[in-house]
Amino acid sequence: MSSPIEELVDAVKARLALGPEAGPLLQEVLRAIVSEPGGLKGFLDKLNASGLGAQASSWIGNADNPPLSPQGAVHAFGAETIAKLANKAGVDPGIAAGALAYATPKIIGFLTAGGAIPSVTPAAVAAFLGSSPAGGATAGTRPVPTAAAPAPVEAAPKEDATGLRRWILPAIIILLALAFLAHFWGEKNEPPAPPTPAATTPAPHY
């Protein structure tokens, strides 16, 4: 089941032929209302000062309030604020003014359900303001690319000193064995020395 805020977003979409911009636009409208000094009461005081006090009083506690005129929305928020809201939501200021005129009375009725002006922002409104804008990034803006983190440098494996010492003694033994075999093989293959000629004794003369 849709919440009252979700139903309002859908109604603004249908009324103003808005696509995914309807969610971000309603977020900005709600944020402008609850961020007034004094919260919702401060916003209602602002409406009273702009000449809309009688209409604003009739909105309290009513869920299905009739819309303002576009000029009434300009009186309630000011042309500069409407331009800023339109820029943030990525829509034309005229569309933003129409959305404000339609949504503001219904938002006041939703926020004052039961006929009381809340001193704090309702949890449903706070959750809606904290959610990501519908349809991804707000129109007219681009997500800022994030620099890729450098890949971690793997530490060079430490030399295993114990392993080296383990191979030193066998290597020495092998080298000694090879040296012995080479020496033995060299002696075996060495040609025999020529026989020493026997000394001849001169024959005696008679």
VENDAUR-V733617 format. One record per pair of residues at least 12 apart in sequence whose C-alpha atoms are under 8 Angstrom apart, sorted by the first residue. I is the first residue (numbers start at 1). J is the second residue. Records with the same first field share a line. If there is no record, write none. Layout:
I: J + J
This chain:
4: 110
5: 125 + 128
8: 103
9: 22 + 23 + 26
10: 22
12: 99 + 102 + 103
16: 95 + 98 + 99
20: 134 + 135
21: 89 + 90 + 91 + 134 + 135 + 138 + 139
22: 134
23: 133 + 134
24: 89 + 133 + 134 + 138
25: 85 + 86 + 88 + 89 + 96 + 99
26: 103
27: 128 + 129 + 133
28: 85 + 88 + 89
29: 85 + 100 + 104
30: 107 + 125 + 129
31: 129
34: 121
39: 119 + 120 + 121
40: 117 + 118 + 119
41: 117 + 119
44: 56
46: 76
47: 75 + 76
50: 75 + 76
52: 72 + 76
56: 105 + 108
59: 105 + 106 + 108 + 109
60: 108 + 109 + 112 + 113 + 115 + 116 + 117
61: 108 + 109 + 110 + 111 + 112 + 113 + 114 + 115 + 116
62: 106 + 109 + 110 + 112 + 113 + 115
63: 106 + 109 + 110 + 113
64: 106 + 109
65: 105 + 106 + 109
66: 102 + 105 + 106
67: 101 + 102 + 103 + 104 + 105 + 106
68: 101 + 102 + 104 + 105
69: 98 + 101
70: 97 + 98 + 100 + 101
72: 101
73: 97 + 98 + 100 + 101
74: 97
82: 96 + 97
83: 96
87: 140
88: 138
89: 138 + 139 + 140
90: 138 + 139 + 140 + 141
91: 139
